[in-house]
Amino acid sequence: MRTQRPERAGIYCRLSYAPDGSLEKVERQEADCRELADRLDWGLSEAHVFRDNSRSAWQRNRSRPQWDRMLQCIEAGEIDAVIVYHGDRLIRQPFDLETLIGISDSRGMRIASPSGTRDLDSPDDRFILRIEAAQACRESDNTSRRIRRAQAARLERGLSQFGGRYRAFGWGVQTGTRRKTVDGIETEVPVYDMLQQRPDEAAILLEAAERLLAGQTQIGVVRWLQTLCTTTAGNPWVTRNLRHMLTAPRNAGLIERDGEIYEAAWDGILTREMWEACRRYYANGAKLRPYPGRDRKYLLSGVGGALCSSCGSWMSTKPVGGRNRKNARIYYCVGCFGVGRNLAHVDAYVSGRAIRLLNSPELLDELASRAEDPGRAEELAALERRRDTVRQQIESLADHPEVDAGLALVGLASVEKKIAELRAQLGASAEHRLVGRMVGITPEQWEATPIDVRAATVRALFGVVILPTSRRGPGFDTDAIRVVRARKDTPPLSAGK
């Protein structure tokens, strides 16, 4: 057994959970370890202070980078002892102890904590360490079991675990304050009831979902949010914040646990259909919406805009030639280059048609007949799960000899067709909601509306086709612009040619 004092002791500190990334408790562990080294008169190696912040030692699949680095240093002979605040900071699993013992074999490694010192070359000390590791592992198992049971009990009552450094956007009515010590200073912090909605933020969240589903780009929705407020952390909105907000189950009055969805005890801000549509939007990306992350600049350009009557291509834009090159643009066909129209004149004409329709009694009657079927979203989710099951069976036919490959493929095609139909119907419903919000709009309000919202409204109302014209000279040939009303039972041209 080694009796001389270590000359190059390392320090290992670990904190299992630090939601805000704080290093405060890790630093306190390090300070206590340095005091212990002074009392033991052990030499410290300043280059070998290992800090694993917010790292679990109980979960085997959770990596501990500094633990791994410490083992490498021990194997290389760079340190001859380890000081820890407590044994469970170093080891929570017998497997980790055996790994440490195997690497430290015959090296005279010593471990020190306020509860005592152990020599890894001593059979008696190894026996005690194995008992302590087993006790730590059992305590972790007991804690995990209690937490799971508490979570299950809350789930039965439709409650979830609310946590995090900041409250969720749209939720949390302040009910009081409490005192909290931060860096040794007591401060008053607010206490929120996270089951209560904040009406102002809930209205913003709902409109953000409607804008996205109606066709406004993600960056367009983010810029709109930035004109109204910040996140609850006080930061500017970005697309990542928008995605998390619109796909969070709590905003639909739901709880998600282990891949299963449960009804919550609170009412959602979004309907179940809107929430499912937002999840599909992000899950399928560009399959559902063209250019979801690109900011639209013109009313009728690109996919979902105006079509060329000659070749069926989408129209694009470019500056006109001559002296007005910097001030005027035209829509032109990128397929045949045979059709071109003044952008300002076309936009003014189509916008006028849209405003007149949005102020017509006929449109109100039409919208009233487009009531949503609340069961569509659930039916679509069930079909998508069924599709995934059939796909897995097809991919592993060797493991499922009872499955007929031909019938499975036919069934998959049928399910895919039904999924496409339901997606089209839900997409049309989102556009219909946008049109409902735009009813009664004035020309001044139309011009003040973001361009991508106007473009989505036009797509929901019309299909615009630009035709060749023989007219020359000043003026605008309205006969060369065909504006076709979208059918009531299918999405407009934005869903494809």
N, C-alpha and C positions, 0 to 999 in steps of 0.2 A: 504494500500500500504506500502511496506517495505521501510524504509528510511535509516537504518544503512548501513555502508559500508560492502561489502562482505569480508569474512575472508579466504575463500578457493575457489578462482576463478580458473577455468580451461581455457586453451587456445586451440582453435580449428583452425587448418590450413589445407587448401586443395588446391591442384593443379590439374586441370582437365586433363592435358596432359603433360607428361614428357617422350618423346620417348627414351631418354638415361638414364632414371631412376634418373636424377639429382634432388637433394634436395635443390638446391640453392634458388629457389623462395619460397619454403616452409619455409626455414630458415629465409628469409627476412620477411615473414609474421609474424613469431614468434617474431622476434626482434621488429617489430612495435607494436605488441600486448603487449610486456613487457613494452615498453615506455608508451603506453596508460594506463597500470595498474599503473605505477608510477605516472602519472598525476592525475589519479582518486583516488590514494591512496588506491587501492584495494589489499588485500592480495592474493598472488599467491600460488597455490599448485603445487610444482615441480613434483609431481607424477602424475599430471593430465594434461599433454600436449599431445594433440591428433593430429596426423599428418596423413592425407590421401593423399598420393602422387599418382598422375596420376589416380585420381578417379573422375568420373562424378557424379554430384548431380542432373543432369537433367534426366538421364536415370534411370527409376525406377528399371530395372532389374540389375543394376550395384551395387554390394555390396560396402559398405563403412565400413570396419571393425572398424576404430577408431570412426566413428559416432555412431555405435552400442555400442561400449564400453563407450562412453561419456553418452549415454542415460542410460546405466546400472548404471553408477556412480551417475547420477542425481537421479535416482530412489532410490538408496541406501543411498542418503543423504551425499555423500562424497564431493560434491562441491555445492556451493550456487550461482555461477555465471559462465558465459561463455564469454570470450573475443575473438572476431574474427577480422580479418583485414577488412572485409567488409561483409555485410549481405548475399550477394550471395555466399560467400565461405561456409556459413553454410547451407543455404536453397535455393533450386532452384525449389522446387515443393511444392504447398500448402499442399499436403499429409504429407510431412516431418514436416512442421510447426505444423499441427494439432497433429501429434505424439508427438512432443516436448511439446506442450501446455498440452496435456493429461497427460504426465508423470510429468510435473512440477506443476500440479494443486495444489494450496494452499501451495507451498513450497517457495514462494517469490523469485523465480529464476529471475535473471537479465541478460540481454545480452548487451554487450558494443561493439561498433565499432567506428571508427573515425567519423561516421555520427551521433552518439548519443547513448544513453542508453535506453533500454526498460525493463519494468517490466512485466513479463508474468502473474502476478496476476491482472494487470490493464486492464480493458475492453478497454480503449482508446488505450493503447499500443498494445494490441492484434489486434485491428482493423487496426492500422497502419502497423503492421507486416504482416497481411493478404494481405493488398494492395501491400506492397513491394514484398511479395512472388509471387503474381499474376503477377506483372510487370516483375520480374525476369524470371518467367516461360514463359511469352510471348516473352521476349527478346531471350530466348533460342530457342523457336519455330521459331522465325524470322531468327535467325542465322542458324539453321538447314535447313530451307527452302532455304536460299540463297546458302548454301553450296551444297545442293542437286541439285539446278538449275545449279550452276556452274559446278558440276560434270557431269550433263547431257549434258551441252553444250560442254564440253571437249570430252565426249564420242561420240557425234555426229561428231566431227572432227577426231575421231580415236585416241584421246589422253587419257592419264591416269594420275593419281596422283602419281608422284614419290616423295618418301620421305624416311625417315629413317636416321640413323646416318652415315651409310656407303653407298657408291654407290654399285649398283648391279654388280656382277661379269660378265664380258663380255661387259659391257656398261659404257659409260661416258668418253668422250674425253675432257680433260681439255681445257677450253677456256679462262681462266684468273684466277684472284684471287679477294678476297674481304676481307675487314677488319671485324673482329669479336671480341667482348669483352668477355673474359672468366675470371671469378674471378677478374674483374677489370683491366685485362691486355689485351690490343689490340694486336691481332695476325693476320697474313695473312693466310687465308684458301683458298684452290682451289675451283674454280667454274667449274662444269662439264656440258656438253651437254649430257643428259641421253638418247637421241634418237640416238646417234651415237655409233656404235659398236667399240670395241677395237679388232683389228684383231688377236693379239696374244692370248688374253683370249677367244675370240670367237672360235678359232680353238681348244683350250683345252676343252671348254665346249662341242663342237660337238663331239670330240673324246671320251669324258667321256660317253656321251649318247650312242655312237656306241658300246663302250666296254661293257656297262651294258646290252644293248639289245642283244648283241651277245653271252652273257653267262658268262662274267667275273663277279666274285662276287663283291658285294658292297665294301667289305673291300679291295679287290684287286684293284678296281678303286680308292678308297681313298688313298691307298698306292702309286699308280701311281701318283695321283695328288700331294701328298706330296713331290715327287721328283722334281716337276716342279715349284710349287709356293705355296703361302699361300692364305687364303681368303682375301677379300678387307679390312677386319678388322685387318689383320696381324696375324690371328690365324691359327693353323694347321687344315687341313681338317678332318672332321669326317663324319660319314654316314648321320647325320642329315643335314649338309650343302649340301651334295651331293643331297639328296632328294629335298630340297627346290630349289636348282638350276635347276634340271632337270624337275621339275613339275611347275615352274613359267610360267604363260601364256605369259609374255612379251618376253620370250626367243623363242617363236614360232610366234611372231608378232601378239599376241592376247591380249585382255583385258577381264577379268572376273569380272562381277558385278552382284550381287544378283542371282548367280547361272547360269547366261547367258553368253555366249561367243560371243565377238564382234571382228571384224577385226580391227587391229590397223593401225596407219598411218606409222609405221616403219616396215622394213623387219625383219623377225625373224632369229635367229641363227640356230634353229632347224626347220625341216619341220613339218607341222601339223601332219603327220603320226608318226614321231619319238616322238613328244611331247605326242600324244595320247597313244603311246605304253609305254612311261615312266610312265604316269599316271596309266595305267592299271597294269603295273608291280608292282607299290607300292600299288594300291588298292586291288589287288588280292593276293599279297604276294607269298607264296610258290606254289600257284596253277599254276603260269606261269613258274617259274624257280625253280629247286631243289636247296635247300641250298643257298638262295640268300645272306646270311650273313656269310657263312663259307669260310675260306680261303682254296683253294685247294692246296694239297701238291704233288700229283702224277698225271701223265698224264691220266691214264685209270681206276682209282679206283672210287668206289661209283656209285651213280645214274648217268646215262649218259655216263659211261665209257665202259669197256669191259664186254661182257656177257659170261657166262659159257654155252657151247654147250649142256651139259648134262641135266641141270635143268632150264636154262634160268635166273639164278640169276646174279646180278651185282657182279663183282669181287672186292675183298678188298685186302689189303696188310698186310704183317707181316714179321718180320725178319726171315731169315733162321736159322736153328740150327747149332751147331758145332762151330768151331773156327771163322768163318766169321759172327757170329750172329750180330755183331755191324756194319758191313760194307756192308752187302747185304740184299736185300729184295726180296720177291716174290709176284706175284699176285696169289690169291687163291680164290676158290669159297666158299662163306659163306653159300650156300644152301646145297650142297652135299659133300663139302670138297674133291671132287674127282679130281679136276683140279688145277694145280699150275704151274707157269712159272716164270723164272727169270725176275725181274722187269726191270733191266737195258737193257737186251737183247730185251725184248718186246718193250720197249720205243724206243730203237734205230731203230728197224725194222719199227714200225709204223711211227716214225718221218721221216725216209727215204722215205717211200711211200708218206707221205704227202708233203714233199718238192719236190719230183719229179712231183707230180700232180700239185702243185702250180706253177710250171715252165713249164707246158705243154700248147701248143696252144689250145688243145681241151677244157681246162677249161675256157679260155677266151671266146670262142664261146658259151659255156654253160652259163656263167654268163650274156652274152649279151642277151640271150633269156629269162632271168628272170627279165624283167623290172617290176617295181612295179606299181600297179594300185593305183593312188593317191586317188581314192574314197573309198578305203577299210576302212580306219580309220573312215571316216564320216559315212559310212554304219554301221560299228560296233557300233559306239556311238548311232546311231538312234535305232538299234536293242536292245541295252542295256536299253535305255529309255523305249522302248516298253515292254520289259520283266518286268521292274519294275512296269509299269502300270498294266500289267496283274496280277502280283503277288499281288498287292494291291487290285485289284478287287476280287481275289480269297479269300484273307484274310478277306474281308468285304462283303461277298456274301449277308449277311442279309440286308445290306444297298443298295445293287444293285440287286434287284429281277429280273431285265431284263437281267442279265448276265447268260448264260447257263454254269453251272459248268463244264460239260463234254467238251464242246467246248473250254472253257477257258483253261483247262488242256492240251488238244490236241494242242492248239495254243501255250501255254507256252513251251511244249516239242519241237515243231517245231522251235521256236525262239532260244531255248537253243542250238539245234543242229547246226543251222546256225551260232550262235555266236562262238561255238567251232571250226567250220570250218574256220571262218575268223581269229580267234586268231591263229590257226595253220599256216595259210598263212602268217600273219604278223610276227609271230615268225620265220618262215623260211626266210622271207625277211631280217630280222635283221642279221641272220646267213650268208646269202648270201653277205650282205654288208661287214661283217668281212672278209670273204674269199677274196673279191675283194681287200681289203687292204693288204692282205697277199700274193697276187700274186707276183711271181718273187723273193721271199725271199731266201736268201742264208742259208746254214747250220749254219754259224756263227751267222747270225741275228736270226735264229730260236732259237738257244740256249740262246740268250740274251733276247728273248721275255718272259714275265711273264708266269708261268706255267698254270695259269687259262685261258690265252688267247690262248695258244697252245692247251689246252684241248678243248676249245670251237671250235677252228678251226678243230680239228680232228673230233669232233662230227658233224660239218657241212659237212664234206667231206665223212666220213666213218661210218659204223657200224662195230665194232671190236668184233669178236667171238673167244674165246680160246677153242681149242679142246683137248681131251686127246691124249697122245702120248706114244708109246712103246719104243721110242729111249732112250738110256741110255748113260752116259759118256759125255765127253766134246763136245762143239758145241751147236748149236741152231737149232731146227727143225722148219723151216719156214712153213712147211706144216701143222703144228698144230695151225697156226694163220690164221684165215679167215678175210680178210678185204673186206667189201662189200661197194660199192659206194652208197651214199645216192641218193634216187630217186629225180628227178628234181621237181616234183610237190607236194612233201610232205616233212615235216621236217624229219631229220634223227632219229636214235634210241633214241636221247636225249629226244624226246617227249613221250617216253613210249615204252614198248616192243611190 
